[in-house]
Amino acid sequence: MLIRLIFLFLLFYLVLLVVRFFQSLGQPAAGNRRQPDSLPKKAMVKDEVCNTYISEDEALKETKNGRVYYFCSEDCRKKFLASGK
């Protein structure tokens, strides 16, 4: 009697696994979900000295001859001003 009960439990468990497998085929994988379009997009700007890209919010700014230059650090900003470009 106990063996029949264990067998029925295993059979039920296998059926449950098969049903879950076929249900998951119709759904996208968790890693493939797109990010919502409502997230704010940050503009990336280029550092004129070391040519790295940083977000405009985090960049140091220097205006020269009516043009705005962006820098990733104070050192890059100083190098740019010293070069006289």
Residue pairs with C-beta under 8 A, 6 or more apart in sequence:
42 55
42 56
42 57
43 55
43 56
44 53
44 54
44 55
44 56
45 53
45 54
45 55
45 56
45 59
45 70
46 52
46 53
46 70
47 53
47 54
47 59
47 70
47 71
47 72
47 76
48 69
48 70
48 71
48 76
48 80
48 85
49 71
49 76
49 77
49 79
49 80
50 72
50 76
52 72
54 70
54 72
56 70
59 70
59 71
59 72
60 70
60 71
60 72
60 73
60 74
60 76
60 77
61 68
61 69
61 70
61 71
62 68
62 69
62 71
62 77
62 80
62 81
63 69
69 80
71 77
71 80
